[in-house]
C-alpha cells in the first residue's frame, strides 16, 4: 500500500519535493508524542512535523476548538471583522515585547518572512539585506534570495541584494577558535567593515537558532551587539522566530531574548508551532513599520477563523501548563543524556542546542568533514527502533535534528535517547 502511494507521489509531485527514508513513511494518526504509520507501527515523534506539532498530537483542547469553530464558520477573509483573529493578535502583541505592536497573519513562515522583507525594504527605501551564513528563511523567490544555505537555495536570482554576515555558527568558520566575547567582538568588527563597503541596508534578518542549518547558534548577546551597530545607521532587526518561538528553547519565550540587552527586535516573524499543525504564520512589528505600506492589501487565508481558533487554544494551553519550563527541564535532561551517550563516539562532532531544540552533528571520524551518509543511516536506524528524527545542517545535511512536542515527558526523553544512542552505535 505504501509502495503504491510512493509511486503515485513520484508520478504527480515534483522531483525536488524531499521525502525521508529509503521506504517513505505514511503517517496516519497521532496522539501525544506518538504517531502511527499505515502498517500500524508506533513511533516516538522527535520532530513534530518539522517543529510544527508543538504541543502534542491530537491535543484535546485544540481539536475541540477547531471542531467547534468548524461548526460555525471556517473562513471569511480579512475583508470582514474576525473576532478570533483580533483576540490572538492582542495576545501576540503583548507577548512580543514590541511597543505599539501590530500583527499581520499569514499561512506560513515563508510568507511571514516575505512580508517582513516587504515592510523593511519599504520602510527603509533599500533593497539591501543582511542575512546570516548558514541561514534558512523560506522557499519563496524573495526568501530563497536571503537564505545562506546552499542546499536550500536553488537560484541566485533575487529582487534583493543580500550580504551574508559571520556569526550564526559558533563552532565553524574563521572565528571558531575564539572565546565567546572575542568571537562576538570579531563578528561585530566584520559587520562594521562590511557596512563600510555598501549602501545602508534595510535590515538584518536572523534566526536566533538556525533551524534547517542544524540547530546552530552564536553566543548569547551577539545580535544585541549587532543591534547597537545597526541602530546607529537606522538598520532594522528582524528576528525569524519560526522555529525558536513559543518557549521551544526553554530559557526564553522567544529566541531573541538571549540577545536582549538592546531590547526587542523591530520585527518578529513566527509560524509553525503556534497552530499545533494548523497553517498559521505572521509578523509582529512596531506600528510605524507595519503601517508604512501605501497601497491596499488583504489576506484570503491568513488569519482565517479556524486557524485562529486553533492558535488561541494552543497558546492558552502552552501558557497555562508552562511548556516553556517543561522544555527547559526535560530538554536539559535530554541534552545531558545525549552528550553522555556520545562522548566516546568519534563520529559525533557536537551535541548542541537548548530546550527541546537539539542538534547532533556527525563527521567522518578523525576529521572535521561532514558525513551526510552517516546522518541518513542513523535516521533509518532510529526509525527501525521506533523513533522519528529530522536532519539538517549547512555542511551537507550532516546534523540530526531533535525537536519533540513541548509536552515531552522525562520518561519519553529517556526512551528516545536510548533509541538514538543505539542507532548511533549500530551505524557508526
C-alpha positions, -999 to 999 in steps of 0.1 A, spaced: 0 0 0 28 25 10 48 14 -21 18 22 -43 13 56 -27 51 63 -32 48 55 -69 17 78 -72 36 105 -53 65 104 -77 42 104 -108 24 137 -99 46 157 -75 79 175 -81 112 156 -80 126 182 -56 99 176 -30 120 157 -5 109 125 13 126 110 43 137 73 44 145 48 17 110 35 21 90 66 27 66 67 57 29 74 56 18 88 90 -19 81 95 -26 93 130 -10 105 163 -16 110 200 5 129 224 41 124 214 35 93 193 24 87 157 14 56 138 21 46 101 -2 29 76 11 -5 88 2 2 124 37 7 136 40 32 165 68 58 167 80 83 193 80 116 174 111 137 180 105 160 150 68 171 152 62 177 115 93 200 114 87 216 148 50 223 139 31 199 162 45 219 190 23 209 219 10 173 212 -7 153 185 -45 153 189 -44 177 218 -80 177 230 -81 214 238 -70 222 202 -91 196 184 -122 208 204 -116 244 194 -111 235 158 -143 213 157 -164 239 174 -152 267 151 -157 244 120 -193 241 131 -198 279 130 -177 292 101 -143 282 86 -133 313 67 -143 348 57 -110 366 46 -96 397 62 -123 419 45 -146 412 75 -141 416 112 -128 384 127 -131 380 165 -106 351 169 -80 369 148 -83 401 169 -81 380 201 -50 361 190 -34 393 177 -39 410 211 -22 382 229 7 381 204 12 418 205 15 417 243 38 386 243 61 401 216 77 427 238 75 452 209 60 486 218 29 497 200 29 464 181 8 454 151 2 418 140 -4 405 105 -13 368 100 -1 347 71 -3 310 63 33 300 66 68 311 78 79 317 42 50 342 38 57 358 71 94 364 62 83 376 28 61 401 45 88 412 68 111 419 39 84 439 22 79 460 53 116 465 60 126 474 24 96 498 20 102 515 54 139 519 47 137 525 10 165 500 4 166 465 -12 199 456 5 195 429 32 219 415 57 215 378 64 235 351 83 256 325 67 240 290 70 205 306 74 172 295 60 141 317 57 117 300 33 111 288 -2 95 319 -20 115 339 -45 125 366 -20 132 343 9 154 320 -12 173 351 -21 183 357 15 189 321 25 225 314 33 224 276 30 233 264 -5 213 232 -1 181 252 2 188 280 -23 180 268 -59 187 301 -76 209 331 -72 184 354 -89 167 377 -65 150 411 -62 172 418 -32 209 425 -27 219 401 1 251 404 21 260 375 44 273 381 79 296 359 101 284 346 135 254 322 131 276 291 136 297 292 168 320 262 161 329 266 124 344 294 104 373 318 109 364 328 145 356 294 159 388 292 179 380 324 199 363 326 233 327 338 233 335 375 240 363 376 214 340 358 189 313 384 193 339 412 190 353 398 158 319 394 143 310 429 152 342 443 136 335 422 105 300 437 103 313 472 107 338 466 79 310 452 57 288 482 63 316 504 52 316 490 17 279 491 9 248 513 8 228 513 40 208 480 43 172 478 51 175 452 78 194 422 93 173 391 94 185 363 116 173 331 133 183 331 170 190 293 165 194 283 128 168 256 121 175 240 88 211 249 94 213 221 120 203 240 152 235 261 153 236 294 171 260 322 181 270 330 217 242 348 236 244 385 231 257 385 195 226 400 180 224 426 207 259 437 198 249 437 161 218 458 170 239 485 186 259 489 154 228 487 132 207 511 152 233 539 147 226 535 109 189 531 112 190 494 100 162 472 113 165 439 131 142 411 120 141 381 143 130 349 125 112 330 153 95 305 130 113 276 148 125 292 181 93 309 193 68 299 219 92 286 245 109 260 224 144 269 237 133 266 273 153 295 286 131 322 270 97 326 253 114 340 222 148 332 209 157 368 206 156 372 244 190 355 246 203 387 229 180 411 248 202 439 262 193 462 234 155 455 237 132 436 213 136 434 175 119 458 152 101 429 135 94 394 147 82 366 123 65 335 135 48 303 122 50 265 127 42 256 163 16 282 172 -11 264 153 0 229 165 -4 217 130 -27 243 115 -13 267 90 -5 299 109 23 324 103 27 360 109 46 392 116 47 415 146 62 450 141 60 485 155 31 504 141 52 528 122 68 499 103 37 478 98 17 508 86 44 521 61 27 505 31 8 530 10 -13 505 -10 -42 483 -1 -37 447 9 -57 418 22 -51 381 31 -75 355 18 -63 327 41 -41 345 67 -60 347 100 -89 326 89 -113 317 118 -104 280 121 -67 285 123 -71 314 148 -93 292 170 -65 266 170 -38 292 177 -58 306 206 -64 272 222 -28 261 217 -13 293 231 -36 292 261 -26 256 268 11 263 264 10 292 289 -13 276 314 8 244 315 42 262 315 55 243 285 85 266 283 95 254 317 90 218 306 112 224 276 139 237 298 137 208 323 132 178 300 153 193 272 182 198 296 179 162 307 178 150 271 208 172 261 228 159 290 218 123 283 228 125 246 261 142 254 270 114 278 259 87 254 280 101 225 311 113 244 333 85 232 319 84 196 345 98 172 318 104 146 298 128 168 314 162 164 290 181 186 257 178 206 243 213 208 211 232 215 189 244 243 154 234 255 138 209 231 158 220 201 189 198 199 213 190 171 238 161 168 264 169 142 281 139 125 315 138 108 339 113 94 359 100 123 393 117 128 382 147 106 361 178 107 344 167 74 306 164 74 291 129 69 256 132 54 256 94 46 260 87 83 232 111 92 209 93 67 219 59 81 212 70 117 178 84 106 169 49 92 182 30 122 163 53 146 131 47 126 137 9 129 140 14 166 107 34 167 120 70 168 114 97 142 141 124 138 149 153 115 181 162 98 197 194 85 230 214 86 249 237 64 276 211 57 258 186 35 229 177 59 251 160 85 232 170 116 204 152 133 176 175 144 157 167 176 126 188 184 98 168 201 64 183 212 69 205 243 48 182 264 75 155 262 78 136 295 111 127 312 104 90 306 99 97 268 131 117 267 150 87 282 133 63 258 142 85 228 178 90 240 182 52 244 169 45 208 191 72 193 222 61 212 215 25 199 211 38 164 244 57 166 262 26 179 247 4 152 257 26 123 289 44 134 
